[in-house]
Amino acid sequence: MNPITHLLASWSLAEVSGLDQRDRAIVAWVGAAPDLDGFGAIIDGATRLLGYGDPALYGRFHHVLLHGLFGALLVPTIGLAFARRRFVAFLWGVAAVHIHLACDLVGSRGPTTDDIWPIPYLGPFSEAVTLSWSGQWPLNAWPNIALTLGLLAFVFARAASVGHSPVSLFSTGAHEAFVAAVQGRWRQIQGRA
């Protein structure tokens, strides 16, 4: 799935965790972090652009390094260093990574029906437990779009009701402006009803 959808999904999970703002942010970033193993695409593009060929790092390492049990334990463990409620944030982080994996398992197919992205759950150490689903839908399929829209609806609902938004993951000022705009618009809508 799209990294933005992954971030929205893990942020939404963190919102129901009962953790403070800092730990919720950690869980949100932990849930999106498995896609860091896709940064090989940047190196692939740069080496092609510079005329050095294609090392194919993206194809070899995306969905391998951090998309499995290793990533589900490593990334939340790194988050522990920054969390206040370390063990609880770790557990929520493990759950967020597994939601990421589940989303990729069902909705990360390429453009053709046989372009399925498996999840080597024990990767990068073993391919013994490789998960795949023949019904995996393409990245741009309507279920992914519907999921993203549903997550965005949750974002707006949380901003209107409790003043939380994933914009806080990037900028406090932008978050405050976003929440103020959403809450102001929500008050206008309620006033008309």
Secondary structure, DSSP 8 states (H G I E B T S, - for coil): --HHHHHHHHHHHHHTS---HHHHHHHHHHHHGGGGGGTHHHHHHHHHHTTS----HHHHHTTTSSSSHHHHHHHHHHHHTT-SSHHHHHHHHHHHHHHHHHHHHHH-B-SSTT----EETTTTT--SSEE--TT--BTTSHHHHHHHHHHHHHHHHHHHHH---GGGGT-HHHHHHHHHHHHHHHHHHHHH-
